[in-house]
Amino acid sequence: MVVAPLSATYETVTDRVFGYRGEVVLRNPGPAPRPTWTVTVTLHDGATVGSVSGAEATQDGPVVTFTGSALPGGESATIRFDVRDPDPSHNAPTACTTENTPCTPA
């Protein structure tokens, strides 16, 4: 069975001084389930991820890796996360990818 590449969209759902809340919607367009998946978000220097829903998160410097369990074919998963950033002008990560494919704006 052919495994279709995953796709993802990113949106800042709440912007505030010294941080924001981001949302990534990951989609599995193919018929085959994906047993695991990864989304990588790169934050600005000094930013940290706080609460996360919809995935497990690990942060190494500015890079945050979100992982999750099985994603059935034709389904989506939503990841929401809070970011604390010392620069009040930042309201989104510098990059977002899944399987080396950039996230598109929501």
Secondary structure, 3 states (H helix, E strand, C coil): CCCCCCEEEEEEEEEECCEEEEEEEEECCCCCCECCEEEEEECCCCCEEEEEECCEEEEECCEEEEEECCECCCCEEEEEEEEECCCCCCCCCCEEEECCEECEEC
